[in-house]
């Protein structure tokens, strides 16, 4: 059957290949009397023992999603027949409760302790994405110091190279430019002097964003030199790099939750729209899902960009992309 849409408002922009697959399968069936499934899989990595870096310390009303996601990851791994080893110093979490993980180490999520656990338990897989910024940074450190390679531990889900590209503001900017996605003018800096020179080059007002930090930690808007100095000094105290970016305070803010598997299948779970404009932190605002004021064309333009970015970065699992 053929459907005609007089409103000329197309749907997803990444599904055109499906019609060609339908034609190919119809021809295959006509020629051979049968057609193979279009579902494709790749090599499957069967893990026997997996180490999960847990959520660590939580503040009341903040970052509970890491405990939830970690608990769900442990549940899913056990359903696959994996032995689960959890490192998490926080006893007041669901994931550290008796019977959730097969073994729990109540130790700080640091390279020193993780390496000792790897040496003792000899896991063949490790999950880095369920412990927030601490776990991500530890994973990068374990990779850079050769610990994961030394013990033959495979990173499950998003690779350390992809985590580094998403966390490092300068690399992330280059990655977006490679696929033609636009972003606000920005310059990555490692010192206060570089940041002040970048702000003069871009022109005030600017926003300072700390690298290797979730939830906007160490970020802020600056209209003058003295404001920038205060924000940059605070950001560099906890991060090795800052991004000085042209301020877009007052713009509409939207975000998409996207999931991609190891076989390059992508799903946009939902899109959201911030009630307040840029400049008001998401955690202090109201988020509406699905979006209410985006047109059909705007919705699918942003959806296409989200899928394009997650595929180019090589993320495996869930990610949040903000516009």
C-alpha positions in Angstrom: 0.0 0.0 0.0 1.1 3.6 -0.6 0.2 6.5 1.7 0.1 10.1 0.5 0.6 12.8 3.1 -0.6 16.2 1.7 0.8 18.1 4.6 4.3 17.3 3.3 5.7 16.9 6.8 8.0 13.9 6.7 8.8 11.7 9.7 12.2 10.4 10.7 15.0 11.2 8.2 17.0 8.0 8.9 14.5 5.4 7.8 14.6 5.7 4.0 16.7 2.6 3.7 13.8 0.5 5.0 11.8 0.8 1.8 14.8 -0.4 -0.2 15.2 -3.3 2.2 11.6 -4.2 1.6 12.0 -4.1 -2.2 15.2 -6.3 -1.9 13.5 -8.9 0.3 10.5 -9.0 -2.1 12.8 -9.7 -5.0 14.7 -12.3 -2.9 11.5 -14.1 -2.1 10.3 -14.1 -5.7 13.6 -15.6 -6.8 14.3 -18.1 -4.1 10.8 -18.8 -2.6 12.1 -17.5 0.8 13.8 -14.5 2.4 16.1 -14.3 5.3 15.4 -12.0 8.3 16.5 -8.4 8.0 17.6 -8.5 11.7 21.4 -8.5 11.8 23.7 -9.2 14.7 27.5 -9.2 15.2 29.9 -11.1 17.3 28.6 -11.6 20.8 31.0 -11.1 23.8 30.0 -13.5 26.5 31.1 -12.3 29.9 31.5 -14.6 32.9 32.4 -12.0 35.5 31.7 -8.2 35.3 33.0 -5.4 37.5 30.6 -2.5 37.9 31.8 0.9 39.2 29.1 2.1 41.5 27.5 5.4 42.2 29.6 6.3 45.2 28.5 9.2 47.5 25.1 10.8 46.8 23.5 13.9 48.1 19.9 13.8 49.1 17.7 14.6 46.1 20.7 14.5 43.7 22.2 11.9 41.3 19.9 9.1 42.4 19.8 8.0 38.8 23.2 6.4 39.1 22.0 4.1 41.8 18.9 3.2 39.8 20.8 2.7 36.5 23.5 0.6 38.3 20.9 -1.5 40.0 19.2 -2.2 36.6 22.6 -3.0 35.0 23.4 -5.6 37.7 19.9 -7.1 37.3 20.4 -7.4 33.5 23.9 -8.8 33.8 22.7 -11.5 36.2 19.9 -12.4 33.8 22.6 -13.0 31.2 24.3 -15.4 33.6 27.2 -13.1 34.6 28.7 -12.9 38.0 28.5 -9.3 39.2 31.2 -7.6 41.3 30.3 -4.1 42.6 32.5 -1.5 44.1 30.6 1.2 45.9 31.4 2.8 49.3 27.8 4.0 49.9 25.9 1.5 52.0 22.7 3.6 51.7 22.0 2.6 48.1 19.7 0.0 46.4 22.6 -1.5 44.4 24.6 -2.4 47.6 21.6 -4.1 49.3 22.0 -7.8 50.1 21.2 -10.0 47.1 21.5 -7.4 44.4 25.1 -7.9 43.3 26.9 -11.2 43.8 29.8 -9.5 45.6 30.1 -5.9 46.9 33.3 -4.1 47.9 32.6 -1.1 50.1 35.6 0.8 49.0 36.2 4.2 47.4 35.9 4.3 43.6 39.5 5.1 42.9 42.2 3.6 40.6 44.1 2.3 43.6 41.3 0.2 45.0 39.8 -0.8 41.6 43.2 -2.2 40.4 43.4 -4.3 43.6 39.9 -5.7 43.0 40.7 -6.4 39.3 43.9 -8.3 40.4 41.9 -10.3 43.0 38.7 -11.0 41.0 40.1 -11.1 37.4 36.8 -9.9 35.7 36.7 -10.1 32.0 34.4 -7.1 31.6 34.0 -3.7 33.3 31.1 -1.2 33.2 32.1 2.5 33.6 28.9 4.3 32.8 26.8 3.6 35.9 28.9 5.5 38.5 28.7 9.2 37.4 31.7 11.4 36.8 33.9 9.6 39.4 33.5 6.2 37.6 34.1 7.8 34.2 37.3 9.5 35.3 38.5 6.3 37.0 37.9 4.3 33.8 39.9 6.8 31.8 42.8 6.6 34.3 42.7 2.8 34.3 42.9 2.8 30.5 45.7 5.4 30.3 47.8 3.6 32.9 47.5 0.3 31.1 45.7 -1.5 33.9 42.8 -2.7 31.8 45.1 -4.0 29.0 47.4 -5.6 31.6 44.6 -7.7 33.0 42.7 -8.2 29.8 39.5 -6.4 31.0 37.1 -5.4 28.2 35.2 -2.2 28.6 31.5 -3.0 28.1 29.4 -0.4 26.4 30.9 3.0 25.4 34.7 2.8 24.9 37.2 4.9 26.8 38.1 6.7 23.6 34.5 7.7 23.2 34.2 8.8 26.8 37.3 10.9 26.4 35.9 12.5 23.2 32.6 13.3 24.9 34.3 14.6 28.1 37.1 16.7 26.5 35.5 19.9 25.2 38.1 20.4 22.6 37.9 16.9 21.1 34.1 17.1 21.2 34.1 20.3 19.2 36.4 18.7 16.6 34.2 15.6 16.4 31.1 17.8 15.7 32.9 19.8 13.1 33.8 16.5 11.3 30.1 15.8 10.6 29.1 19.4 10.0 27.1 20.0 13.2 27.3 23.5 14.4 27.9 24.8 17.9 28.5 28.2 19.5 32.0 29.7 18.9 34.2 28.3 21.6 37.9 27.9 22.6 39.3 25.3 25.0 41.7 26.6 27.6 44.0 25.2 30.3 44.9 28.4 32.2 43.3 31.6 33.4 45.4 33.7 30.9 44.2 31.5 28.0 40.6 31.9 29.1 40.8 35.7 29.4 42.4 35.8 25.9 39.7 33.5 24.5 36.9 35.7 26.0 38.4 38.8 24.4 38.6 37.0 21.1 35.0 35.7 21.2 33.6 38.8 22.8 31.6 39.1 26.1 29.2 37.8 27.3 30.6 34.3 27.5 29.9 31.0 29.3 32.7 29.0 30.9 32.2 25.2 30.9 34.4 22.9 32.9 35.5 19.7 31.1 35.2 16.2 32.6 32.2 17.3 34.8 28.6 16.3 34.8 25.6 18.5 35.6 27.3 21.9 34.8 29.7 21.7 37.8 32.1 24.6 37.6 30.3 26.4 34.8 28.9 29.9 34.7 28.2 33.1 32.7 30.5 36.1 32.6 30.0 39.6 31.3 33.3 41.1 32.5 36.9 40.0 33.2 36.5 39.9 37.0 33.5 37.6 36.7 35.4 35.3 34.3 38.4 35.1 36.6 36.3 33.9 39.5 34.5 31.2 37.5 37.6 30.0 35.7 39.6 29.7 38.9 36.8 27.7 40.5 36.5 25.5 37.4 40.2 24.8 37.0 40.4 23.8 40.7 38.4 20.7 39.8 39.0 20.2 36.1 42.1 20.4 33.9 40.3 22.2 31.1 37.6 24.8 30.5 35.7 25.8 27.4 35.1 29.5 26.8 32.0 29.8 24.7 29.8 32.6 23.3 26.9 33.1 25.6 23.5 31.9 24.3 21.6 32.9 27.4 17.9 33.3 26.7 17.8 30.7 23.8 15.3 27.8 23.9 16.8 24.6 25.4 15.8 21.1 24.3 17.3 17.7 24.8 17.0 14.2 23.5 17.6 10.8 25.2 19.1 8.4 22.7 20.1 4.8 22.9 22.4 3.0 20.5 23.4 -0.7 20.6 26.6 -2.4 19.4 25.0 -3.2 16.0 24.4 0.6 15.3 20.6 0.5 16.0 19.5 3.8 17.4 16.4 4.8 19.3 15.4 8.3 20.4 13.6 7.4 23.6 12.1 10.8 24.1 12.7 14.5 23.6 12.3 17.1 26.2 11.9 20.9 26.4 13.0 23.1 29.2 10.3 25.4 30.5 13.0 28.1 31.2 15.5 29.4 28.6 19.2 28.9 28.6 20.8 30.4 31.7 18.6 28.5 34.2 20.1 25.2 35.2 17.9 22.2 34.2 18.0 20.9 37.8 16.4 24.2 38.9 13.8 24.3 36.1 10.9 22.3 34.8 11.4 19.9 31.9 8.4 18.9 29.7 8.4 15.6 27.8 7.6 15.4 25.0 8.3 19.0 23.7 5.3 21.2 23.2 6.5 24.2 21.1 8.8 22.5 18.5 7.4 22.2 15.0 7.5 18.8 13.2 10.5 19.9 11.1 12.4 21.2 14.1 11.7 18.0 16.0 13.0 15.8 13.3 16.0 18.1 12.5 17.2 17.7 16.1 16.4 14.0 16.1 18.5 13.5 13.0 21.4 15.5 14.5 21.2 13.4 17.8 21.4 10.1 15.9 24.2 11.5 13.7 26.3 12.6 16.7 25.8 9.4 18.8 26.9 7.3 15.8 29.9 9.4 15.0 31.1 9.4 18.6 30.5 5.6 18.8 28.4 5.6 22.0 27.0 2.2 23.0 24.2 2.6 25.5 22.2 5.7 26.6 23.2 9.3 26.2 21.6 12.7 26.6 22.2 15.4 24.0 21.3 19.0 24.7 20.5 21.8 22.2 
